[in-house]
């Protein structure tokens, strides 16, 4: 007998995470972990704490020059990071 409404395991897991309210915290964790991958090893060396709170990515930087450079391309970074994670997780970035 053939099942008409078969769903992929990925869809079922996403539905479960959404129902249990775990999708947002999971995406926030993925976003913080994505920072070194998206930005590269050179920038990751000058990065301290990275975390998401209220759709804002907070990044601690050890170099004032790097902070100034990244602030100029902040909107492009938001888009790039959201694309990497595959969801609208952050709306802005705060560099400290």
Biopython code that builds the backbone (N, CA, C, O; Angstrom):
import numpy as np
from Bio.PDB.StructureBuilder import StructureBuilder

atoms = [
    (1, "UNK", "N", (0.843, -1.173, 0.000)),
    (1, "UNK", "CA", (0.000, 0.000, 0.000)),
    (1, "UNK", "C", (0.891, 1.239, 0.000)),
    (1, "UNK", "O", (1.885, 1.295, 0.725)),
    (2, "UNK", "N", (0.541, 2.211, -0.797)),
    (2, "UNK", "CA", (1.336, 3.425, -0.925)),
    (2, "UNK", "C", (0.775, 4.534, -0.042)),
    (2, "UNK", "O", (-0.440, 4.721, 0.035)),
    (3, "UNK", "N", (1.650, 5.257, 0.613)),
    (3, "UNK", "CA", (1.241, 6.375, 1.469)),
    (3, "UNK", "C", (1.197, 7.642, 0.639)),
    (3, "UNK", "O", (2.138, 7.947, -0.094)),
    (4, "UNK", "N", (0.116, 8.370, 0.753)),
    (4, "UNK", "CA", (-0.064, 9.570, -0.046)),
    (4, "UNK", "C", (0.573, 10.805, 0.578)),
    (4, "UNK", "O", (1.043, 11.690, -0.137)),
    (5, "UNK", "N", (0.593, 10.870, 1.883)),
    (5, "UNK", "CA", (1.079, 12.080, 2.557)),
    (5, "UNK", "C", (2.404, 11.826, 3.254)),
    (5, "UNK", "O", (2.560, 12.137, 4.435)),
    (6, "UNK", "N", (3.344, 11.270, 2.537)),
    (6, "UNK", "CA", (4.658, 10.997, 3.109)),
    (6, "UNK", "C", (5.436, 12.312, 3.231)),
    (6, "UNK", "O", (5.420, 13.136, 2.317)),
    (7, "UNK", "N", (6.109, 12.497, 4.357)),
    (7, "UNK", "CA", (6.926, 13.682, 4.600)),
    (7, "UNK", "C", (8.367, 13.252, 4.846)),
    (7, "UNK", "O", (8.627, 12.150, 5.331)),
    (8, "UNK", "N", (9.284, 14.123, 4.509)),
    (8, "UNK", "CA", (10.686, 13.802, 4.775)),
    (8, "UNK", "C", (10.968, 13.944, 6.264)),
    (8, "UNK", "O", (10.273, 14.673, 6.972)),
    (9, "UNK", "N", (11.977, 13.253, 6.724)),
    (9, "UNK", "CA", (12.345, 13.310, 8.142)),
    (9, "UNK", "C", (12.766, 14.729, 8.535)),
    (9, "UNK", "O", (12.530, 15.155, 9.665)),
    (10, "UNK", "N", (13.384, 15.453, 7.609)),
    (10, "UNK", "CA", (13.778, 16.835, 7.877)),
    (10, "UNK", "C", (12.583, 17.732, 8.151)),
    (10, "UNK", "O", (12.626, 18.574, 9.048)),
    (11, "UNK", "N", (11.515, 17.554, 7.381)),
    (11, "UNK", "CA", (10.302, 18.345, 7.593)),
    (11, "UNK", "C", (9.670, 18.018, 8.938)),
    (11, "UNK", "O", (9.197, 18.910, 9.643)),
    (12, "UNK", "N", (9.663, 16.749, 9.285)),
    (12, "UNK", "CA", (9.075, 16.331, 10.558)),
    (12, "UNK", "C", (9.867, 16.911, 11.729)),
    (12, "UNK", "O", (9.279, 17.372, 12.708)),
    (13, "UNK", "N", (11.177, 16.889, 11.634)),
    (13, "UNK", "CA", (12.012, 17.441, 12.706)),
    (13, "UNK", "C", (11.807, 18.945, 12.827)),
    (13, "UNK", "O", (11.692, 19.459, 13.940)),
    (14, "UNK", "N", (11.760, 19.669, 11.694)),
    (14, "UNK", "CA", (11.524, 21.120, 11.733)),
    (14, "UNK", "C", (10.175, 21.444, 12.371)),
    (14, "UNK", "O", (10.068, 22.385, 13.158)),
    (15, "UNK", "N", (9.145, 20.663, 12.032)),
    (15, "UNK", "CA", (7.827, 20.881, 12.636)),
    (15, "UNK", "C", (7.877, 20.659, 14.148)),
    (15, "UNK", "O", (7.300, 21.434, 14.912)),
    (16, "UNK", "N", (8.559, 19.613, 14.571)),
    (16, "UNK", "CA", (8.678, 19.329, 15.997)),
    (16, "UNK", "C", (9.409, 20.457, 16.724)),
    (16, "UNK", "O", (8.969, 20.912, 17.780)),
    (17, "UNK", "N", (10.523, 20.904, 16.155)),
    (17, "UNK", "CA", (11.283, 21.991, 16.785)),
    (17, "UNK", "C", (10.443, 23.256, 16.891)),
    (17, "UNK", "O", (10.495, 23.952, 17.905)),
    (18, "UNK", "N", (9.666, 23.560, 15.850)),
    (18, "UNK", "CA", (8.809, 24.731, 15.862)),
    (18, "UNK", "C", (7.730, 24.602, 16.942)),
    (18, "UNK", "O", (7.464, 25.551, 17.681)),
    (19, "UNK", "N", (7.121, 23.437, 17.025)),
    (19, "UNK", "CA", (6.057, 23.221, 18.012)),
    (19, "UNK", "C", (6.577, 23.342, 19.443)),
    (19, "UNK", "O", (5.889, 23.868, 20.317)),
    (20, "UNK", "N", (7.784, 22.858, 19.672)),
    (20, "UNK", "CA", (8.354, 22.868, 21.015)),
    (20, "UNK", "C", (9.086, 24.173, 21.350)),
    (20, "UNK", "O", (9.598, 24.329, 22.459)),
    (21, "UNK", "N", (9.137, 25.103, 20.400)),
    (21, "UNK", "CA", (9.799, 26.377, 20.639)),
    (21, "UNK", "C", (11.319, 26.278, 20.663)),
    (21, "UNK", "O", (11.988, 27.089, 21.303)),
    (22, "UNK", "N", (11.856, 25.293, 19.972)),
    (22, "UNK", "CA", (13.308, 25.075, 19.975)),
    (22, "UNK", "C", (13.987, 25.546, 18.694)),
    (22, "UNK", "O", (15.216, 25.552, 18.614)),
    (23, "UNK", "N", (13.213, 25.937, 17.706)),
    (23, "UNK", "CA", (13.796, 26.330, 16.426)),
    (23, "UNK", "C", (14.641, 27.602, 16.555)),
    (23, "UNK", "O", (15.749, 27.665, 16.021)),
    (24, "UNK", "N", (14.129, 28.604, 17.253)),
    (24, "UNK", "CA", (14.859, 29.863, 17.391)),
    (24, "UNK", "C", (16.156, 29.695, 18.174)),
    (24, "UNK", "O", (17.194, 30.165, 17.707)),
    (25, "UNK", "N", (16.152, 29.046, 19.346)),
    (25, "UNK", "CA", (17.428, 28.860, 20.051)),
    (25, "UNK", "C", (18.437, 28.045, 19.241)),
    (25, "UNK", "O", (19.638, 28.308, 19.303)),
    (26, "UNK", "N", (17.959, 27.065, 18.489)),
    (26, "UNK", "CA", (18.860, 26.267, 17.656)),
    (26, "UNK", "C", (19.484, 27.125, 16.567)),
    (26, "UNK", "O", (20.687, 27.040, 16.322)),
    (27, "UNK", "N", (18.676, 27.950, 15.911)),
    (27, "UNK", "CA", (19.200, 28.835, 14.870)),
    (27, "UNK", "C", (20.164, 29.873, 15.440)),
    (27, "UNK", "O", (21.144, 30.228, 14.785)),
    (28, "UNK", "N", (19.899, 30.362, 16.647)),
    (28, "UNK", "CA", (20.815, 31.327, 17.274)),
    (28, "UNK", "C", (22.168, 30.672, 17.564)),
    (28, "UNK", "O", (23.214, 31.292, 17.369)),
    (29, "UNK", "N", (22.147, 29.447, 18.021)),
    (29, "UNK", "CA", (23.395, 28.721, 18.276)),
    (29, "UNK", "C", (24.145, 28.469, 16.973)),
    (29, "UNK", "O", (25.367, 28.600, 16.909)),
    (30, "UNK", "N", (23.398, 28.106, 15.940)),
    (30, "UNK", "CA", (24.026, 27.885, 14.625)),
    (30, "UNK", "C", (24.641, 29.179, 14.091)),
    (30, "UNK", "O", (25.699, 29.156, 13.463)),
    (31, "UNK", "N", (23.971, 30.307, 14.343)),
    (31, "UNK", "CA", (24.473, 31.604, 13.879)),
    (31, "UNK", "C", (25.797, 31.946, 14.553)),
    (31, "UNK", "O", (26.745, 32.354, 13.882)),
    (32, "UNK", "N", (25.872, 31.783, 15.867)),
    (32, "UNK", "CA", (27.112, 32.081, 16.587)),
    (32, "UNK", "C", (28.237, 31.156, 16.123)),
    (32, "UNK", "O", (29.383, 31.588, 16.002)),
    (33, "UNK", "N", (27.918, 29.898, 15.866)),
    (33, "UNK", "CA", (28.931, 28.951, 15.396)),
    (33, "UNK", "C", (29.346, 29.237, 13.953)),
    (33, "UNK", "O", (30.445, 28.865, 13.541)),
    (34, "UNK", "N", (28.479, 29.893, 13.185)),
    (34, "UNK", "CA", (28.768, 30.177, 11.777)),
    (34, "UNK", "C", (29.739, 31.340, 11.599)),
    (34, "UNK", "O", (30.358, 31.461, 10.541)),
    (35, "UNK", "N", (29.886, 32.192, 12.602)),
    (35, "UNK", "CA", (30.736, 33.386, 12.478)),
    (35, "UNK", "C", (32.146, 33.049, 11.988)),
    (35, "UNK", "O", (32.583, 33.652, 11.007)),
    (36, "UNK", "N", (32.885, 32.120, 12.613)),
    (36, "UNK", "CA", (34.239, 31.839, 12.119)),
    (36, "UNK", "C", (34.254, 31.228, 10.715)),
    (36, "UNK", "O", (35.178, 31.478, 9.942)),
    (37, "UNK", "N", (33.249, 30.440, 10.388)),
    (37, "UNK", "CA", (33.200, 29.825, 9.061)),
    (37, "UNK", "C", (32.940, 30.861, 7.980)),
    (37, "UNK", "O", (33.569, 30.826, 6.923)),
    (38, "UNK", "N", (32.025, 31.778, 8.233)),
    (38, "UNK", "CA", (31.669, 32.788, 7.245)),
    (38, "UNK", "C", (32.768, 33.840, 7.115)),
    (38, "UNK", "O", (33.086, 34.270, 6.007)),
    (39, "UNK", "N", (33.348, 34.254, 8.240)),
    (39, "UNK", "CA", (34.312, 35.347, 8.217)),
    (39, "UNK", "C", (35.739, 34.894, 7.907)),
    (39, "UNK", "O", (36.560, 35.691, 7.456)),
    (40, "UNK", "N", (36.026, 33.645, 8.143)),
    (40, "UNK", "CA", (37.365, 33.147, 7.855)),
    (40, "UNK", "C", (38.257, 33.134, 9.082)),
    (40, "UNK", "O", (37.957, 33.755, 10.101)),
    (41, "UNK", "N", (39.345, 32.424, 8.962)),
    (41, "UNK", "CA", (40.266, 32.221, 10.080)),
    (41, "UNK", "C", (40.949, 33.510, 10.534)),
    (41, "UNK", "O", (41.174, 33.706, 11.728)),
    (42, "UNK", "N", (41.275, 34.384, 9.591)),
    (42, "UNK", "CA", (41.990, 35.620, 9.933)),
    (42, "UNK", "C", (41.151, 36.507, 10.856)),
    (42, "UNK", "O", (41.664, 37.038, 11.841)),
    (43, "UNK", "N", (39.884, 36.666, 10.544)),
    (43, "UNK", "CA", (39.014, 37.502, 11.371)),
    (43, "UNK", "C", (38.650, 36.769, 12.656)),
    (43, "UNK", "O", (38.532, 37.394, 13.709)),
    (44, "UNK", "N", (38.474, 35.469, 12.583)),
    (44, "UNK", "CA", (38.118, 34.679, 13.770)),
    (44, "UNK", "C", (39.189, 34.792, 14.855)),
    (44, "UNK", "O", (38.876, 34.708, 16.043)),
    (45, "UNK", "N", (40.450, 34.980, 14.457)),
    (45, "UNK", "CA", (41.532, 35.139, 15.434)),
    (45, "UNK", "C", (41.363, 36.387, 16.291)),
    (45, "UNK", "O", (41.792, 36.416, 17.444)),
    (46, "UNK", "N", (40.743, 37.410, 15.731)),
    (46, "UNK", "CA", (40.550, 38.675, 16.447)),
    (46, "UNK", "C", (39.154, 38.786, 17.051)),
    (46, "UNK", "O", (38.728, 39.874, 17.440)),
    (47, "UNK", "N", (38.448, 37.671, 17.131)),
    (47, "UNK", "CA", (37.086, 37.650, 17.644)),
    (47, "UNK", "C", (37.051, 36.985, 19.002)),
    (47, "UNK", "O", (37.666, 35.941, 19.216)),
    (48, "UNK", "N", (36.320, 37.604, 19.923)),
    (48, "UNK", "CA", (36.102, 37.013, 21.243)),
    (48, "UNK", "C", (34.749, 36.335, 21.293)),
    (48, "UNK", "O", (34.466, 35.449, 20.486)),
    (49, "UNK", "N", (33.913, 36.739, 22.227)),
    (49, "UNK", "CA", (32.589, 36.156, 22.382)),
    (49, "UNK", "C", (31.673, 36.536, 21.218)),
    (49, "UNK", "O", (31.689, 37.669, 20.738)),
    (50, "UNK", "N", (30.879, 35.568, 20.780)),
    (50, "UNK", "CA", (29.869, 35.781, 19.745)),
    (50, "UNK", "C", (28.578, 35.147, 20.250)),
    (50, "UNK", "O", (28.546, 33.956, 20.558)),
    (51, "UNK", "N", (27.502, 35.951, 20.337)),
    (51, "UNK", "CA", (26.225, 35.400, 20.777)),
    (51, "UNK", "C", (25.075, 36.214, 20.189)),
    (51, "UNK", "O", (25.259, 37.346, 19.742)),
    (52, "UNK", "N", (23.887, 35.613, 20.200)),
    (52, "UNK", "CA", (22.689, 36.250, 19.663)),
    (52, "UNK", "C", (21.705, 36.471, 20.810)),
    (52, "UNK", "O", (21.468, 35.591, 21.638)),
    (53, "UNK", "N", (21.141, 37.682, 20.826)),
    (53, "UNK", "CA", (20.099, 38.009, 21.806)),
    (53, "UNK", "C", (19.114, 38.966, 21.128)),
    (53, "UNK", "O", (19.513, 40.012, 20.616)),
    (54, "UNK", "N", (17.846, 38.609, 21.129)),
    (54, "UNK", "CA", (16.784, 39.448, 20.551)),
    (54, "UNK", "C", (17.071, 39.833, 19.099)),
    (54, "UNK", "O", (16.950, 40.999, 18.723)),
    (55, "UNK", "N", (17.443, 38.866, 18.303)),
    (55, "UNK", "CA", (17.731, 39.024, 16.879)),
    (55, "UNK", "C", (18.883, 39.985, 16.594)),
    (55, "UNK", "O", (18.947, 40.579, 15.518)),
    (56, "UNK", "N", (19.779, 40.135, 17.544)),
    (56, "UNK", "CA", (20.979, 40.947, 17.363)),
    (56, "UNK", "C", (22.187, 40.062, 17.643)),
    (56, "UNK", "O", (22.260, 39.404, 18.680)),
    (57, "UNK", "N", (23.138, 40.053, 16.704)),
    (57, "UNK", "CA", (24.383, 39.306, 16.884)),
    (57, "UNK", "C", (25.395, 40.230, 17.543)),
    (57, "UNK", "O", (25.716, 41.291, 17.008)),
    (58, "UNK", "N", (25.895, 39.826, 18.701)),
    (58, "UNK", "CA", (26.912, 40.589, 19.419)),
    (58, "UNK", "C", (28.257, 39.920, 19.192)),
    (58, "UNK", "O", (28.416, 38.724, 19.437)),
    (59, "UNK", "N", (29.224, 40.700, 18.724)),
    (59, "UNK", "CA", (30.552, 40.172, 18.421)),
    (59, "UNK", "C", (31.581, 41.020, 19.143)),
    (59, "UNK", "O", (31.638, 42.236, 18.960)),
    (60, "UNK", "N", (32.396, 40.371, 19.965)),
    (60, "UNK", "CA", (33.482, 41.066, 20.654)),
    (60, "UNK", "C", (34.716, 40.981, 19.770)),
    (60, "UNK", "O", (35.156, 39.890, 19.408)),
    (61, "UNK", "N", (35.273, 42.136, 19.426)),
    (61, "UNK", "CA", (36.458, 42.189, 18.571)),
    (61, "UNK", "C", (37.645, 42.718, 19.362)),
    (61, "UNK", "O", (37.500, 43.590, 20.219)),
    (62, "UNK", "N", (38.812, 42.180, 19.065)),
    (62, "UNK", "CA", (40.035, 42.562, 19.771)),
    (62, "UNK", "C", (40.808, 43.652, 19.044)),
    (62, "UNK", "O", (41.819, 44.137, 19.553)),
    (63, "UNK", "N", (40.345, 44.045, 17.858)),
    (63, "UNK", "CA", (41.060, 45.033, 17.058)),
    (63, "UNK", "C", (40.124, 46.190, 16.690)),
    (63, "UNK", "O", (39.114, 45.978, 16.020)),
    (64, "UNK", "N", (40.456, 47.416, 17.126)),
    (64, "UNK", "CA", (39.627, 48.572, 16.757)),
    (64, "UNK", "C", (39.586, 48.819, 15.240)),
    (64, "UNK", "O", (38.564, 49.256, 14.710)),
    (65, "UNK", "N", (40.681, 48.544, 14.556)),
    (65, "UNK", "CA", (40.712, 48.734, 13.104)),
    (65, "UNK", "C", (39.766, 47.751, 12.407)),
    (65, "UNK", "O", (39.057, 48.121, 11.471)),
    (66, "UNK", "N", (39.762, 46.517, 12.864)),
    (66, "UNK", "CA", (38.860, 45.519, 12.303)),
    (66, "UNK", "C", (37.410, 45.902, 12.578)),
    (66, "UNK", "O", (36.549, 45.742, 11.713)),
    (67, "UNK", "N", (37.142, 46.402, 13.766)),
    (67, "UNK", "CA", (35.792, 46.836, 14.127)),
    (67, "UNK", "C", (35.313, 47.922, 13.170)),
    (67, "UNK", "O", (34.176, 47.875, 12.700)),
    (68, "UNK", "N", (36.163, 48.894, 12.877)),
    (68, "UNK", "CA", (35.798, 49.979, 11.965)),
    (68, "UNK", "C", (35.512, 49.442, 10.565)),
    (68, "UNK", "O", (34.558, 49.874, 9.917)),
    (69, "UNK", "N", (36.333, 48.504, 10.097)),
    (69, "UNK", "CA", (36.124, 47.934, 8.762)),
    (69, "UNK", "C", (34.835, 47.132, 8.680)),
    (69, "UNK", "O", (34.097, 47.243, 7.701)),
    (70, "UNK", "N", (34.559, 46.330, 9.696)),
    (70, "UNK", "CA", (33.362, 45.495, 9.667)),
    (70, "UNK", "C", (32.083, 46.315, 9.817)),
    (70, "UNK", "O", (31.037, 45.931, 9.295)),
    (71, "UNK", "N", (32.160, 47.433, 10.524)),
    (71, "UNK", "CA", (30.974, 48.274, 10.706)),
    (71, "UNK", "C", (30.499, 48.851, 9.380)),
    (71, "UNK", "O", (29.304, 49.080, 9.196)),
    (72, "UNK", "N", (31.415, 49.085, 8.464)),
    (72, "UNK", "CA", (31.024, 49.646, 7.173)),
    (72, "UNK", "C", (30.205, 48.652, 6.347)),
    (72, "UNK", "O", (29.328, 49.063, 5.587)),
    (73, "UNK", "N", (30.474, 47.366, 6.483)),
    (73, "UNK", "CA", (29.752, 46.364, 5.710)),
    (73, "UNK", "C", (28.785, 45.549, 6.547)),
    (73, "UNK", "O", (28.523, 44.384, 6.251)),
    (74, "UNK", "N", (28.262, 46.163, 7.585)),
    (74, "UNK", "CA", (27.413, 45.448, 8.543)),
    (74, "UNK", "C", (26.157, 44.847, 7.898)),
    (74, "UNK", "O", (25.811, 43.704, 8.195)),
    (75, "UNK", "N", (25.477, 45.584, 7.033)),
    (75, "UNK", "CA", (24.237, 45.088, 6.417)),
    (75, "UNK", "C", (24.507, 43.881, 5.523)),
    (75, "UNK", "O", (23.727, 42.929, 5.509)),
    (76, "UNK", "N", (25.598, 43.919, 4.785)),
    (76, "UNK", "CA", (25.955, 42.779, 3.929)),
    (76, "UNK", "C", (26.291, 41.552, 4.778)),
    (76, "UNK", "O", (25.978, 40.424, 4.398)),
    (77, "UNK", "N", (26.930, 41.777, 5.928)),
    (77, "UNK", "CA", (27.249, 40.668, 6.832)),
    (77, "UNK", "C", (25.988, 40.030, 7.399)),
    (77, "UNK", "O", (25.914, 38.807, 7.522)),
    (78, "UNK", "N", (25.009, 40.835, 7.741)),
    (78, "UNK", "CA", (23.739, 40.304, 8.254)),
    (78, "UNK", "C", (23.123, 39.375, 7.216)),
    (78, "UNK", "O", (22.705, 38.262, 7.537)),
    (79, "UNK", "N", (23.072, 39.834, 5.981)),
    (79, "UNK", "CA", (22.486, 39.026, 4.910)),
    (79, "UNK", "C", (23.289, 37.745, 4.675)),
    (79, "UNK", "O", (22.718, 36.667, 4.506)),
    (80, "UNK", "N", (24.599, 37.871, 4.667)),
    (80, "UNK", "CA", (25.473, 36.724, 4.423)),
    (80, "UNK", "C", (25.331, 35.664, 5.520)),
    (80, "UNK", "O", (25.273, 34.469, 5.229)),
    (81, "UNK", "N", (25.277, 36.100, 6.766)),
    (81, "UNK", "CA", (25.136, 35.163, 7.883)),
    (81, "UNK", "C", (23.763, 34.506, 7.893)),
    (81, "UNK", "O", (23.657, 33.305, 8.137)),
    (82, "UNK", "N", (22.714, 35.274, 7.631)),
    (82, "UNK", "CA", (21.374, 34.691, 7.567)),
    (82, "UNK", "C", (21.276, 33.674, 6.430)),
    (82, "UNK", "O", (20.663, 32.619, 6.591)),
    (83, "UNK", "N", (21.872, 33.986, 5.296)),
    (83, "UNK", "CA", (21.874, 33.045, 4.172)),
    (83, "UNK", "C", (22.616, 31.762, 4.536)),
    (83, "UNK", "O", (22.183, 30.668, 4.172)),
    (84, "UNK", "N", (23.716, 31.892, 5.242)),
    (84, "UNK", "CA", (24.512, 30.721, 5.631)),
    (84, "UNK", "C", (23.712, 29.800, 6.543)),
    (84, "UNK", "O", (23.762, 28.580, 6.388)),
    (85, "UNK", "N", (22.975, 30.372, 7.491)),
    (85, "UNK", "CA", (22.177, 29.576, 8.431)),
    (85, "UNK", "C", (20.900, 29.071, 7.764)),
    (85, "UNK", "O", (20.382, 28.015, 8.127)),
    (86, "UNK", "N", (20.395, 29.823, 6.793)),
    (86, "UNK", "CA", (19.192, 29.408, 6.093)),
    (86, "UNK", "C", (17.902, 29.894, 6.728)),
    (86, "UNK", "O", (16.836, 29.335, 6.472)),
    (87, "UNK", "N", (17.989, 30.924, 7.550)),
    (87, "UNK", "CA", (16.807, 31.494, 8.200)),
    (87, "UNK", "C", (17.108, 32.936, 8.600)),
    (87, "UNK", "O", (18.267, 33.330, 8.725)),
    (88, "UNK", "N", (16.045, 33.715, 8.798)),
    (88, "UNK", "CA", (16.184, 35.099, 9.256)),
    (88, "UNK", "C", (16.367, 35.073, 10.768)),
    (88, "UNK", "O", (15.397, 35.148, 11.522)),
    (89, "UNK", "N", (17.621, 34.965, 11.205)),
    (89, "UNK", "CA", (17.931, 34.825, 12.633)),
    (89, "UNK", "C", (18.271, 36.170, 13.252)),
    (89, "UNK", "O", (17.854, 36.463, 14.373)),
    (90, "UNK", "N", (19.031, 36.995, 12.526)),
    (90, "UNK", "CA", (19.450, 38.286, 13.071)),
    (90, "UNK", "C", (18.974, 39.414, 12.163)),
    (90, "UNK", "O", (18.765, 39.231, 10.964)),
    (91, "UNK", "N", (18.811, 40.582, 12.771)),
    (91, "UNK", "CA", (18.454, 41.777, 12.022)),
    (91, "UNK", "C", (19.578, 42.805, 12.015)),
    (91, "UNK", "O", (19.626, 43.681, 11.152)),
    (92, "UNK", "N", (20.488, 42.689, 12.994)),
    (92, "UNK", "CA", (21.619, 43.617, 13.037)),
    (92, "UNK", "C", (22.784, 42.966, 13.797)),
    (92, "UNK", "O", (22.650, 41.908, 14.413)),
    (93, "UNK", "N", (23.925, 43.647, 13.723)),
    (93, "UNK", "CA", (25.128, 43.190, 14.399)),
    (93, "UNK", "C", (25.667, 44.343, 15.234)),
    (93, "UNK", "O", (25.703, 45.488, 14.785)),
    (94, "UNK", "N", (26.085, 44.022, 16.458)),
    (94, "UNK", "CA", (26.728, 45.002, 17.335)),
    (94, "UNK", "C", (28.154, 44.516, 17.575)),
    (94, "UNK", "O", (28.376, 43.407, 18.061)),
    (95, "UNK", "N", (29.108, 45.365, 17.226)),
    (95, "UNK", "CA", (30.509, 45.042, 17.450)),
    (95, "UNK", "C", (30.948, 45.730, 18.730)),
    (95, "UNK", "O", (30.695, 46.919, 18.923)),
    (96, "UNK", "N", (31.604, 44.984, 19.600)),
    (96, "UNK", "CA", (32.086, 45.528, 20.878)),
    (96, "UNK", "C", (33.581, 45.530, 20.890)),
    (96, "UNK", "O", (34.190, 45.948, 21.875)),
]
sb = StructureBuilder()
sb.init_structure("model")
sb.init_model(0)
sb.init_chain("A")
sb.init_seg("    ")
for serial, (resi, resn, name, xyz) in enumerate(atoms, 1):
    if name == "N":
        sb.init_residue(resn, " ", resi, " ")
    sb.init_atom(name, np.array(xyz, "f"), 0.0, 1.0, " ", f" {name:<3s}", serial, name[0])
structure = sb.get_structure()
